Amino acid sequence: MKKQIMLLLLACIMLPPAILAQTGKVFDNLSLPSKILKGERKFAIYLPPDYETSQRSYPVMYLLHGAGDDQTGWIQFGEVLSITDKAIREGKATPMIIVMPDANTGRRGYANDIKGEWRYEDFFFQELIPFIEKTYRARSEKRYRAVAGLSMGGEGTFTYALHHPELFAAACPLSAATGPLVLEDVTRWMQRRGQDSIATDAQIKAYYERQSVLYLVNNMPDDKKKAVRWYIDCGDDDFLFEGNSLVHIAMRKKEIPHEFRIRDGGHSWGYWRTALPEVLDFVSASFHQF
């Protein structure tokens, strides 16, 4: 027995450091300055197991939290560290950087507000992405960038990839809010988000055309239909099931290629933790397909 233990210890000592250190790292209280939002903005980041021992650059997935959470949500409740490490170790995901921004401070949400006074989306594209690509060894080409998120973050995933299909190889909305389904929903939608409901008709119309996923899908130009690989997932007991189903139907009618998953479950972290391995696999395939 002692001999077996000694042989096991010897084998561990002889293993290369890269094998022994098969764990990534997460940092959940980082920040960057924002001129657009007039203050410091927090974010969390996952760095893959070999980040510190290699000189390579990595693909990036932006992973968006839901309403009521912040940049720590996917770390604390989504178990992003252990799930991603396992997927990489088993060869089901390529090593990647995962960025988790905070969209719950100041005002809640990933969109520019209806009056353009709170421009979170502009911050995301004009400040956050350039900061990440300057600070970390992150690949800057479209083919190495993906976006995913749950609930409110699923809505951000939809709108970001629909607004900027030139920037993302893949988009994975999970249990996603889909914005106002019709123009008449905008005022109620704003009130639910805690936004000022006093707006002009022109502002309401512009907001609807920018934030309604159904509107954006139905008005997608033909030359953009295959620009992004889509993976859409929603539980059969989720209160957002209708909006996701309508988006799926609209994509089918518009002949926009996409994967659509309806699985058993509701609007919960238990559901999203089971979705994350599939997301990692899907975006990894996108990083490698071109």
DRENTORTI-595433 format. One record per residue (C-alpha): residue in one letter; x, y, z. Coordinates in Angstrom, 2 decimals. Layout:
DRENTORTI-595433
+-------+---------+---------+---------+
: nukol :    east :   north :      up :
+-------+---------+---------+---------+
:     A :       X :       Y :       Z :
...
+-------+---------+---------+---------+
***
This chain:
DRENTORTI-595433
+-------+---------+---------+---------+
: nukol :    east :   north :      up :
+-------+---------+---------+---------+
:     M :    0.00 :    0.00 :    0.00 :
:     K :    2.84 :    2.38 :    0.90 :
:     K :    4.56 :    1.51 :   -2.37 :
:     Q :    1.40 :    2.38 :   -4.34 :
:     I :    1.09 :    5.72 :   -2.54 :
:     M :    4.73 :    6.54 :   -3.25 :
:     L :    4.31 :    5.67 :   -6.94 :
:     L :    1.21 :    7.89 :   -7.10 :
:     L :    3.04 :   10.82 :   -5.49 :
:     L :    5.99 :   10.32 :   -7.83 :
:     A :    3.69 :   10.30 :  -10.85 :
:     C :    2.10 :   13.57 :   -9.70 :
:     I :    5.50 :   15.19 :   -9.21 :
:     M :    6.55 :   14.15 :  -12.71 :
:     L :    3.44 :   15.58 :  -14.39 :
:     P :    4.02 :   18.78 :  -16.37 :
:     P :    2.89 :   21.95 :  -14.56 :
:     A :    0.30 :   22.62 :  -17.28 :
:     I :   -1.46 :   19.36 :  -16.43 :
:     L :   -1.27 :   19.90 :  -12.68 :
:     A :   -2.75 :   23.41 :  -12.96 :
:     Q :   -5.89 :   22.55 :  -14.90 :
:     T :   -7.97 :   25.35 :  -13.47 :
:     G :   -8.84 :   28.76 :  -14.71 :
:     K :   -9.16 :   31.88 :  -12.60 :
:     V :  -12.02 :   34.28 :  -12.00 :
:     F :  -11.79 :   37.89 :  -10.85 :
:     D :  -15.14 :   39.35 :   -9.90 :
:     N :  -14.46 :   42.90 :   -8.73 :
:     L :  -12.57 :   44.54 :  -11.58 :
:     S :  -13.46 :   47.92 :  -13.07 :
:     L :  -12.79 :   50.29 :  -15.92 :
:     P :  -13.45 :   54.03 :  -16.26 :
:     S :  -16.35 :   55.07 :  -18.48 :
:     K :  -16.73 :   58.53 :  -19.94 :
:     I :  -20.04 :   57.53 :  -21.49 :
:     L :  -21.58 :   56.44 :  -18.16 :
:     K :  -19.58 :   58.96 :  -16.14 :
:     G :  -17.95 :   56.66 :  -13.62 :
:     E :  -16.27 :   53.35 :  -12.88 :
:     R :  -17.97 :   50.26 :  -14.28 :
:     K :  -17.42 :   46.86 :  -12.74 :
:     F :  -16.88 :   43.61 :  -14.58 :
:     A :  -15.79 :   40.06 :  -13.83 :
:     I :  -13.57 :   37.87 :  -15.97 :
:     Y :  -12.72 :   34.19 :  -16.39 :
:     L :   -9.22 :   33.40 :  -17.65 :
:     P :   -8.58 :   29.88 :  -18.98 :
:     P :   -6.20 :   27.41 :  -17.29 :
:     D :   -3.19 :   28.09 :  -19.50 :
:     Y :   -3.57 :   31.86 :  -19.69 :
:     E :   -0.65 :   32.63 :  -17.36 :
:     T :    1.69 :   30.04 :  -18.87 :
:     S :    1.15 :   30.78 :  -22.56 :
:     Q :    1.68 :   33.72 :  -24.86 :
:     R :   -1.29 :   32.99 :  -27.10 :
:     S :   -4.34 :   35.16 :  -27.59 :
:     Y :   -7.80 :   33.78 :  -26.86 :
:     P :  -11.33 :   34.01 :  -28.23 :
:     V :  -13.76 :   35.92 :  -26.03 :
:     M :  -17.32 :   35.31 :  -24.93 :
:     Y :  -19.25 :   38.15 :  -23.29 :
:     L :  -21.60 :   36.54 :  -20.77 :
:     L :  -24.47 :   38.75 :  -19.57 :
:     H :  -26.33 :   38.41 :  -16.25 :
:     G :  -30.04 :   38.82 :  -15.61 :
:     A :  -32.08 :   41.43 :  -13.74 :
:     G :  -31.30 :   41.57 :  -10.05 :
:     D :  -27.80 :   40.14 :  -10.43 :
:     D :  -24.53 :   41.87 :  -11.24 :
:     Q :  -21.17 :   40.86 :  -12.68 :
:     T :  -20.77 :   38.21 :   -9.97 :
:     G :  -23.96 :   36.30 :  -10.84 :
:     W :  -22.48 :   33.85 :  -13.31 :
:     I :  -19.58 :   33.21 :  -10.92 :
:     Q :  -21.54 :   32.80 :   -7.69 :
:     F :  -24.67 :   31.07 :   -8.98 :
:     G :  -23.76 :   30.00 :  -12.51 :
:     E :  -20.58 :   28.16 :  -11.47 :
:     V :  -18.82 :   29.46 :  -14.57 :
:     L :  -15.36 :   28.52 :  -13.26 :
:     S :  -15.98 :   24.83 :  -12.63 :
:     I :  -18.27 :   24.35 :  -15.64 :
:     T :  -15.87 :   26.01 :  -18.08 :
:     D :  -12.80 :   24.29 :  -16.65 :
:     K :  -14.55 :   20.93 :  -17.03 :
:     A :  -15.63 :   21.65 :  -20.61 :
:     I :  -12.08 :   22.68 :  -21.57 :
:     R :  -10.53 :   19.70 :  -19.79 :
:     E :  -12.86 :   17.29 :  -21.59 :
:     G :  -12.19 :   18.90 :  -24.97 :
:     K :  -15.78 :   20.14 :  -25.34 :
:     A :  -14.79 :   23.82 :  -25.27 :
:     T :  -11.79 :   25.69 :  -26.53 :
:     P :   -9.88 :   27.76 :  -23.96 :
:     M :  -11.47 :   31.20 :  -23.99 :
:     I :  -11.77 :   34.41 :  -22.00 :
:     I :  -15.23 :   35.06 :  -20.55 :
:     V :  -16.17 :   38.65 :  -19.69 :
:     M :  -19.13 :   39.35 :  -17.38 :
:     P :  -20.02 :   43.07 :  -17.17 :
:     D :  -22.19 :   44.70 :  -14.50 :
:     A :  -25.48 :   46.05 :  -15.88 :
:     N :  -27.17 :   46.59 :  -12.53 :
:     T :  -25.50 :   49.80 :  -11.31 :
:     G :  -26.80 :   53.29 :  -12.07 :
:     R :  -29.64 :   51.93 :  -14.15 :
:     R :  -30.56 :   48.34 :  -14.88 :
:     G :  -30.17 :   46.88 :  -18.34 :
:     Y :  -27.96 :   46.59 :  -21.41 :
:     A :  -29.76 :   49.10 :  -23.64 :
:     N :  -29.45 :   52.82 :  -24.21 :
:     D :  -32.48 :   54.39 :  -22.55 :
:     I :  -35.30 :   55.90 :  -24.55 :
:     K :  -33.96 :   59.46 :  -24.30 :
:     G :  -30.29 :   58.64 :  -24.79 :
:     E :  -29.40 :   59.83 :  -21.29 :
:     W :  -28.06 :   56.45 :  -20.15 :
:     R :  -26.09 :   54.83 :  -22.96 :
:     Y :  -25.10 :   51.39 :  -21.69 :
:     E :  -25.01 :   49.80 :  -25.14 :
:     D :  -22.68 :   52.54 :  -26.38 :
:     F :  -20.46 :   51.89 :  -23.33 :
:     F :  -20.37 :   48.18 :  -24.12 :
:     F :  -19.21 :   48.61 :  -27.71 :
:     Q :  -17.19 :   51.80 :  -27.52 :
:     E :  -15.45 :   51.31 :  -24.17 :
:     L :  -15.77 :   47.80 :  -22.70 :
:     I :  -14.80 :   45.73 :  -25.74 :
:     P :  -11.79 :   47.95 :  -26.63 :
:     F :  -10.68 :   47.89 :  -22.97 :
:     I :  -10.80 :   44.09 :  -22.81 :
:     E :   -8.91 :   43.72 :  -26.09 :
:     K :   -6.24 :   46.17 :  -24.92 :
:     T :   -5.87 :   44.78 :  -21.39 :
:     Y :   -6.04 :   41.04 :  -22.04 :
:     R :   -4.73 :   38.75 :  -24.77 :
:     A :   -8.10 :   38.69 :  -26.48 :
:     R :   -8.60 :   38.05 :  -30.17 :
:     S :  -10.25 :   41.04 :  -31.81 :
:     E :  -11.62 :   39.42 :  -34.98 :
:     K :  -15.36 :   38.76 :  -35.34 :
:     R :  -14.77 :   35.02 :  -35.73 :
:     Y :  -13.31 :   34.87 :  -32.20 :
:     R :  -16.03 :   36.84 :  -30.41 :
:     A :  -19.36 :   35.58 :  -29.01 :
:     V :  -22.10 :   36.86 :  -26.74 :
:     A :  -24.45 :   34.94 :  -24.44 :
:     G :  -26.68 :   35.74 :  -21.51 :
:     L :  -29.75 :   34.86 :  -19.48 :
:     S :  -33.10 :   36.64 :  -19.11 :
:     M :  -32.33 :   40.39 :  -19.27 :
:     G :  -28.88 :   39.32 :  -20.46 :
:     G :  -30.56 :   37.15 :  -23.08 :
:     E :  -32.30 :   40.25 :  -24.35 :
:     G :  -28.94 :   42.00 :  -24.46 :
:     T :  -27.54 :   39.02 :  -26.36 :
:     F :  -30.32 :   39.24 :  -28.94 :
:     T :  -30.12 :   42.98 :  -29.47 :
:     Y :  -26.31 :   43.24 :  -29.44 :
:     A :  -25.92 :   40.53 :  -32.09 :
:     L :  -28.82 :   41.90 :  -34.13 :
:     H :  -27.46 :   45.45 :  -33.97 :
:     H :  -23.88 :   44.38 :  -34.68 :
:     P :  -23.79 :   41.10 :  -36.62 :
:     E :  -20.41 :   42.17 :  -37.97 :
:     L :  -18.90 :   41.79 :  -34.49 :
:     F :  -20.07 :   38.35 :  -33.31 :
:     A :  -19.55 :   34.85 :  -34.61 :
:     A :  -22.18 :   33.40 :  -32.29 :
:     A :  -25.00 :   34.52 :  -29.99 :
:     C :  -26.68 :   32.38 :  -27.34 :
:     P :  -29.72 :   33.94 :  -25.61 :
:     L :  -30.99 :   31.83 :  -22.70 :
:     S :  -34.51 :   32.27 :  -21.28 :
:     A :  -34.35 :   35.65 :  -22.95 :
:     A :  -36.52 :   38.68 :  -22.56 :
:     T :  -37.35 :   39.75 :  -26.12 :
:     G :  -38.29 :   43.40 :  -25.67 :
:     P :  -41.69 :   44.88 :  -26.46 :
:     L :  -43.53 :   42.53 :  -28.81 :
:     V :  -45.65 :   45.33 :  -30.31 :
:     L :  -45.35 :   49.12 :  -30.36 :
:     E :  -48.15 :   49.50 :  -27.81 :
:     D :  -46.07 :   47.55 :  -25.26 :
:     V :  -43.27 :   50.11 :  -25.08 :
:     T :  -44.67 :   52.30 :  -22.28 :
:     R :  -45.47 :   49.29 :  -20.08 :
:     W :  -42.05 :   47.83 :  -20.86 :
:     M :  -40.32 :   51.05 :  -19.82 :
:     Q :  -42.27 :   51.27 :  -16.57 :
:     R :  -41.37 :   47.69 :  -15.71 :
:     R :  -37.71 :   48.59 :  -16.25 :
:     G :  -38.01 :   51.64 :  -14.01 :
:     Q :  -37.53 :   54.09 :  -16.89 :
:     D :  -39.23 :   57.43 :  -17.34 :
:     S :  -42.46 :   56.76 :  -19.24 :
:     I :  -42.73 :   60.36 :  -20.50 :
:     A :  -41.42 :   60.25 :  -24.05 :
:     T :  -42.42 :   61.57 :  -27.44 :
:     D :  -44.10 :   59.36 :  -30.03 :
:     A :  -40.93 :   59.53 :  -32.10 :
:     Q :  -38.80 :   58.36 :  -29.16 :
:     I :  -41.21 :   55.52 :  -28.42 :
:     K :  -41.17 :   54.37 :  -32.05 :
:     A :  -37.36 :   54.55 :  -32.24 :
:     Y :  -37.02 :   52.61 :  -28.98 :
:     Y :  -39.39 :   49.90 :  -30.23 :
:     E :  -37.51 :   49.51 :  -33.50 :
:     R :  -34.21 :   49.28 :  -31.60 :
:     Q :  -35.26 :   47.01 :  -28.71 :
:     S :  -37.97 :   44.71 :  -30.08 :
:     V :  -36.29 :   41.45 :  -31.03 :
:     L :  -39.28 :   40.51 :  -33.19 :
:     Y :  -39.05 :   43.81 :  -35.09 :
:     L :  -35.32 :   43.40 :  -35.63 :
:     V :  -35.70 :   39.82 :  -36.85 :
:     N :  -38.60 :   40.66 :  -39.18 :
:     N :  -36.61 :   43.52 :  -40.69 :
:     M :  -33.26 :   41.76 :  -40.98 :
:     P :  -31.62 :   42.33 :  -44.39 :
:     D :  -31.17 :   39.19 :  -46.48 :
:     D :  -27.39 :   39.57 :  -46.53 :
:     K :  -27.27 :   39.40 :  -42.70 :
:     K :  -29.27 :   36.19 :  -42.23 :
:     K :  -26.19 :   34.00 :  -41.91 :
:     A :  -23.90 :   36.55 :  -40.28 :
:     V :  -24.32 :   35.11 :  -36.76 :
:     R :  -24.73 :   31.53 :  -35.54 :
:     W :  -27.72 :   31.46 :  -33.19 :
:     Y :  -28.40 :   29.13 :  -30.25 :
:     I :  -31.67 :   29.95 :  -28.45 :
:     D :  -32.70 :   28.03 :  -25.32 :
:     C :  -35.76 :   28.45 :  -23.08 :
:     G :  -37.47 :   26.21 :  -20.53 :
:     D :  -40.97 :   24.92 :  -21.20 :
:     D :  -42.17 :   26.36 :  -17.87 :
:     D :  -40.48 :   29.75 :  -18.33 :
:     F :  -42.70 :   32.86 :  -18.26 :
:     L :  -40.67 :   34.16 :  -21.24 :
:     F :  -41.51 :   31.11 :  -23.33 :
:     E :  -43.95 :   32.98 :  -25.60 :
:     G :  -41.52 :   35.65 :  -26.73 :
:     N :  -38.79 :   33.10 :  -27.45 :
:     S :  -41.21 :   30.92 :  -29.41 :
:     L :  -42.39 :   33.89 :  -31.47 :
:     V :  -38.80 :   34.82 :  -32.28 :
:     H :  -38.13 :   31.22 :  -33.33 :
:     I :  -41.18 :   31.24 :  -35.62 :
:     A :  -40.14 :   34.60 :  -37.10 :
:     M :  -36.63 :   33.26 :  -37.76 :
:     R :  -38.07 :   30.19 :  -39.45 :
:     K :  -40.26 :   32.34 :  -41.69 :
:     K :  -37.32 :   34.61 :  -42.54 :
:     E :  -35.12 :   31.53 :  -43.16 :
:     I :  -32.56 :   32.65 :  -40.58 :
:     P :  -30.49 :   29.60 :  -39.54 :
:     H :  -30.63 :   28.96 :  -35.81 :
:     E :  -30.76 :   26.27 :  -33.14 :
:     F :  -33.83 :   26.40 :  -30.91 :
:     R :  -34.04 :   24.34 :  -27.72 :
:     I :  -37.03 :   23.87 :  -25.46 :
:     R :  -36.05 :   21.83 :  -22.42 :
:     D :  -37.79 :   20.86 :  -19.21 :
:     G :  -37.43 :   23.65 :  -16.67 :
:     G :  -38.22 :   27.19 :  -15.65 :
:     H :  -36.53 :   30.52 :  -15.05 :
:     S :  -33.83 :   29.38 :  -12.64 :
:     W :  -30.11 :   29.01 :  -12.10 :
:     G :  -30.56 :   25.25 :  -12.10 :
:     Y :  -31.70 :   25.55 :  -15.71 :
:     W :  -28.98 :   27.97 :  -16.78 :
:     R :  -26.18 :   25.90 :  -15.26 :
:     T :  -27.26 :   22.99 :  -17.47 :
:     A :  -27.37 :   25.33 :  -20.48 :
:     L :  -23.85 :   26.70 :  -20.06 :
:     P :  -21.96 :   23.56 :  -21.24 :
:     E :  -24.01 :   23.57 :  -24.45 :
:     V :  -23.30 :   27.26 :  -24.94 :
:     L :  -19.55 :   26.68 :  -24.50 :
:     D :  -19.66 :   23.84 :  -27.03 :
:     F :  -21.66 :   25.91 :  -29.52 :
:     V :  -19.46 :   29.00 :  -29.38 :
:     S :  -16.32 :   26.86 :  -29.54 :
:     A :  -17.58 :   25.35 :  -32.80 :
:     S :  -18.18 :   28.89 :  -34.05 :
:     F :  -14.62 :   29.91 :  -33.17 :
:     H :  -13.29 :   26.97 :  -35.20 :
:     Q :  -15.66 :   26.76 :  -38.16 :
:     F :  -14.28 :   29.38 :  -40.53 :
+-------+---------+---------+---------+
***
